[in-house]
Amino acid sequence: MSEAHQLARDFMGRMNEVAHPGLQPPPGLSTFGVGQAEVMERLATLEPRARKSVWNTVPTVIFDPEDVSYSLDARSRDRGIDVQTITLPRTLRFNPLLTSLNTNVRIGPVLFKCIVVDGRMAVVAGPDTVDGYTTAWLASSGEFLERALAVWHATFAESRPALPEGAEPPLSPRQLDVARAVCLGKTDAAIARQIGTSERTIARHVAAILEITEANSRAEAVLNMLGRGRQSRT
């Protein structure tokens, strides 16, 4: 077992022991959010507090055309923040748009979700509630922050870039906008009006999207982009 896996397994075991809503957490750990909606809302308020770096580990990154995390990452990068994401290699099968959405994404041995901000706080995934809601916890000092940092550095050391050095991302930002609109069921005419171009140009972008997603039809491309196509089951 690699060092990153061992550190992550130990950290997950410790979180399963102490991270339960309704119970008093140990020093340095507090409830961040319960349920995906609350967690995302809290992350949006946390983003402006980042000053130097935002480091993410996430096992699988499924494409969601309405996911606000893309805009949060872009906002941080625009402010000069060092945004790094490490995910599992299989994510590239589930999410063919990943290296276009995040050109510096890395692949490595990731076991759980964690976001380290400026090396001084970490948002860590905890066990689900008895009702099946996800939980996230804020590690702000002591043992839990130290564990989060140790897992990040070990995982980064064992990771590699998903996009080869010098390679161009498969899709341009404009084509990504078209891909999001296609996933939302918009027609070429509607997309052309939305982004201010011709239907012929949109048709060319859609053709590029079909090629990148290895799809034979618009419907198949949508399934592949959302991680529900053939490649996600192989």
Disulfide bonds with the S-S distance in Angstrom:
none
